[in-house]
Amino acid sequence: MNKLPLGAGLALRVSTVASLVASLLALLAGCGASVLPQVHDERGRLDLARRLYEKGDYALAIESLSPFSTSGSGSANVDEAVYLLGLCHLKSKDFPKAQADFERLVRDYPESDSAPSASFRVGEAMWGQTRGPDFDQEFTLKALDQWMAFRRDNPGHWLSDEATRRIAQARTRLATKLYKTGTLYVKLQEYQPARNYFINVLTEYSETPLYGDALIGWAVASARLGEKDTALVVLRDLEREFSGRPLGVKAARTLSDVQKWQPPKKAVRRRTIPNEPAPAGTPTGSLP
């Protein structure tokens, strides 16, 4: 095997090390590409944050807007910056911070052109903190109230139609919560509380998709409470009105089940003999 001269081997090793160093520097340069460029005024900072937001670099946009997060009250662009900061937090799913940003804008800069939109976004941030219909609906109610207030105070706003859609979404979730609770009480054979929950859906959320299901639930609970004839009439009407559709199929299946149910047995009231001596002068008592 031929060996390289000592000088040639040393040169080869130096060349290899140099290549590794160059590759490492290139890698570090690539990582450093995400460092924020220098900006010289607040308008430049806001423009940079807007470009980063449009690219989806929300974390860098938030970093560039950090001077506005707690101060900036003397800037002419502070309301725009706070609104953009809220949007970045919203996209990052940091909903509590987004809520705080938008509430700050509405509270501190009510004359801003962004204030009405911020009012709508407060509802979005609240909705992000909600949980499914099986859980507490505190934030669902808060978001609903916020969107209703926004729509009332800002008729004709470009977000009004979206607010209407979100209001319907929130009301459907609340109706679902009531319907599921009623269904649970049916399973527990607590038919009076079940019927009360179904009635709440029928009266408070009649425009939601849960109306038909709640009406079937009401019929089931009513039949179990001894109002079978009324329940059968309701189920037949639903079957006929929604024939061939899922609700009609469900009504027909429930109707078939209810028709087989026997009327509930009435509890027999027992007559007990008082556990005390009969008074004197009665057929079982004795005269003094």
Secondary structure, 3 states (H helix, E strand, C coil): CCCCCHHHHHHHHHHHHHHHHHHHHHHHHHHHHHCCCCCCCHHHHHHHHHHHHHHCCHHHHHHHCHHHHHCCCCCCCHHHHHHHHHHHHHHCCCHHHHHHHHHHHHHHCCCCCCHHHHHHHHHHHHHCCCCCCCCCCHHHHHHHHHHHHHHHHCCCCCCHHHHHHHHHHHHHHHHHHHHHHHHHHHHCCCHHHHHHHHHHHHHHCCCCCCHHHHHHHHHHHHHHCCCHHHHHHHHHHHHHHCCCCHHHHHHHHHHHHHHHCCCCCCCCCCCCCCCCCCCCCCCCCCCC
